[in-house]
Amino acid sequence: MKDVVGSPGTWGGLVLRVAQCICAAASVAAIVTATSTSFIVLLYFFCVIALQTIWSFILACVDIYALMVNADIHVPCLVRLFLVGDWTMATNSFAAASASAGVVVFLTGDTHCGTEDIWNLFGLYNSFIFLAFATWSFSAASAASAFWVLASLD
């Protein structure tokens, strides 16, 4: 049962990690280019997604190493580490993206900010929030596959 799609140390796992890393890095780049990030929820969002980028990059490197040396990294200790890390990062990225989306919906829909600059700024916010939800979906898929592998090992 170690042939789970997206499990650590496989080509599917590497694809999920690279997708996570690309979406998270693009989201970080979009928030860095935003002109106004004075909301505290956006600072939380930036920290979580930057940490997600680092986590995904490190595990992508682990996957690349495992594929290069043809190593089986499906040992319970490592899979638990991947599972807890992915689950934690998925939960935090979902919370950050949801909170940021809530702030954007509140400011655009409920306060009726009418200037063009603000509408363009919220369009940029929508793009990095979309990327954060994509990052979350890839991270959740990685956590699910790690859970499945762990269940088959024990």
Backbone torsions as a table, in degrees:
resi	resn	phi	psi	omega
1	MET	NA	14.9	-179.8
2	LYS	-82.9	-1.1	-178.2
3	ASP	-92.8	44.1	178.7
4	VAL	-78.8	131.5	179.6
5	VAL	-65.0	127.2	178.4
6	GLY	89.2	5.1	-179.1
7	SER	-74.3	158.1	-178.3
8	PRO	-60.5	138.4	177.3
9	GLY	86.1	9.1	178.4
10	THR	-117.9	168.6	178.3
11	TRP	-63.7	-37.6	177.0
12	GLY	-63.8	-39.4	176.3
13	GLY	-64.4	-39.5	177.9
14	LEU	-64.5	-40.7	178.6
15	VAL	-63.2	-43.1	178.0
16	LEU	-62.7	-42.8	-180.0
17	ARG	-64.5	-43.3	180.0
18	VAL	-66.2	-40.6	177.5
19	ALA	-62.8	-42.3	176.3
20	GLN	-59.5	-47.6	-175.6
21	CYS	-64.5	-42.7	-179.2
22	ILE	-66.2	-46.8	179.9
23	CYS	-64.1	-41.5	-179.7
24	ALA	-68.5	-41.0	179.0
25	ALA	-66.2	-38.9	177.1
26	ALA	-65.7	-37.6	177.6
27	SER	-65.9	-41.9	177.1
28	VAL	-63.7	-42.2	178.9
29	ALA	-63.5	-37.9	179.2
30	ALA	-67.9	-39.6	-179.2
31	ILE	-73.4	-30.6	177.8
32	VAL	-67.6	-34.7	-179.5
33	THR	-80.4	-10.0	178.6
34	ALA	-66.0	143.6	-175.9
35	THR	-79.0	-30.9	-177.2
36	SER	-132.2	109.7	175.8
37	THR	-123.9	50.9	-174.6
38	SER	-84.8	-7.1	179.7
39	PHE	-79.1	137.4	-176.5
40	ILE	-64.9	-31.2	179.3
41	VAL	-66.4	-30.7	178.2
42	LEU	-74.0	-29.8	173.7
43	LEU	-67.4	-43.1	174.9
44	TYR	-60.2	-43.9	178.5
45	PHE	-58.5	-46.7	-179.5
46	PHE	-60.7	-45.6	-179.2
47	CYS	-63.0	-44.1	-178.2
48	VAL	-66.7	-44.8	-177.1
49	ILE	-72.0	-33.8	174.7
50	ALA	-64.5	-41.7	176.5
51	LEU	-65.1	-37.1	176.3
52	GLN	-62.5	-39.3	178.1
53	THR	-61.8	-46.2	-179.4
54	ILE	-65.0	-45.9	179.7
55	TRP	-59.7	-46.0	-178.9
56	SER	-65.7	-38.9	179.6
57	PHE	-65.2	-43.9	180.0
58	ILE	-63.0	-44.6	-179.4
59	LEU	-72.6	-26.6	172.6
60	ALA	-66.3	-39.2	176.1
61	CYS	-64.3	-38.9	176.6
62	VAL	-63.6	-42.3	177.8
63	ASP	-63.5	-42.0	178.8
64	ILE	-62.5	-44.2	178.7
65	TYR	-61.7	-45.5	-179.6
66	ALA	-63.2	-36.3	178.2
67	LEU	-73.6	-34.2	-179.5
68	MET	-69.3	-42.1	-177.5
69	VAL	-97.0	3.7	179.6
70	ASN	56.1	45.5	-179.0
71	ALA	-91.9	144.9	175.0
72	ASP	-95.6	108.0	-178.5
73	ILE	-99.4	19.4	178.6
74	HIS	-87.6	58.3	172.1
75	VAL	-100.9	145.0	-173.1
76	PRO	-54.4	-38.5	-177.7
77	CYS	-64.1	-46.7	-179.7
78	LEU	-69.0	-41.1	-179.2
79	VAL	-65.7	-36.0	175.1
80	ARG	-63.0	-41.7	177.8
81	LEU	-61.2	-46.2	178.1
82	PHE	-62.0	-42.0	-178.1
83	LEU	-64.5	-48.9	-179.0
84	VAL	-64.9	-42.5	178.6
85	GLY	-63.7	-46.2	179.4
86	ASP	-65.1	-41.9	-179.2
87	TRP	-64.3	-43.4	179.0
88	THR	-64.2	-46.0	-178.8
89	MET	-67.3	-38.0	178.3
90	ALA	-64.5	-42.5	179.2
91	THR	-64.0	-45.4	-179.6
92	ASN	-67.2	-40.7	-179.4
93	SER	-69.4	-35.2	175.8
94	PHE	-66.0	-41.8	178.6
95	ALA	-64.4	-42.9	-179.5
96	ALA	-66.8	-42.6	179.4
97	ALA	-66.7	-39.7	179.3
98	SER	-67.2	-42.1	178.6
99	ALA	-65.5	-41.6	178.7
100	SER	-66.2	-39.4	177.0
101	ALA	-64.1	-38.2	177.2
102	GLY	-63.1	-39.9	177.9
103	VAL	-65.5	-42.7	179.9
104	VAL	-65.2	-42.7	178.1
105	VAL	-63.4	-41.8	179.1
106	PHE	-62.4	-47.7	-175.0
107	LEU	-72.4	-34.5	-179.3
108	THR	-84.3	-37.0	-174.6
109	GLY	-95.4	-34.7	-172.6
110	ASP	-98.1	-29.9	-179.5
111	THR	-97.8	-10.4	177.3
112	HIS	52.8	52.9	174.4
113	CYS	-66.7	121.8	-168.6
114	GLY	-103.0	-6.9	-176.1
115	THR	-79.3	151.5	-179.0
116	GLU	-63.3	-38.3	-178.7
117	ASP	-60.7	-39.9	-179.4
118	ILE	-68.6	-39.5	178.5
119	TRP	-65.0	-39.3	176.9
120	ASN	-65.6	-39.6	178.7
121	LEU	-63.2	-41.6	179.5
122	PHE	-71.0	-26.4	172.3
123	GLY	-63.5	-38.6	175.5
124	LEU	-67.2	-40.1	177.2
125	TYR	-61.4	-41.1	178.5
126	ASN	-61.3	-36.4	-179.4
127	SER	-67.7	-43.3	-179.2
128	PHE	-76.9	-22.7	173.3
129	ILE	-71.3	-39.7	175.5
130	PHE	-60.8	-42.9	177.9
131	LEU	-64.4	-34.7	177.8
132	ALA	-67.8	-38.3	175.9
133	PHE	-67.3	-35.0	174.8
134	ALA	-65.1	-42.0	176.6
135	THR	-59.8	-43.5	178.9
136	TRP	-61.3	-41.8	-178.0
137	SER	-65.2	-39.8	177.1
138	PHE	-67.3	-39.2	179.4
139	SER	-67.6	-39.3	177.4
140	ALA	-65.2	-37.8	176.9
141	ALA	-65.2	-39.3	176.9
142	SER	-64.5	-42.2	179.0
143	ALA	-64.9	-40.3	179.4
144	ALA	-64.7	-41.8	179.3
145	SER	-68.8	-37.5	176.9
146	ALA	-65.3	-38.4	177.2
147	PHE	-63.7	-40.9	-179.8
148	TRP	-64.6	-41.6	177.4
149	VAL	-65.8	-42.3	179.9
150	LEU	-63.4	-39.3	178.6
151	ALA	-65.0	-33.7	-179.8
152	SER	-78.8	-22.3	-179.9
153	LEU	-80.3	-36.8	-175.0
154	ASP	-83.4	NA	NA
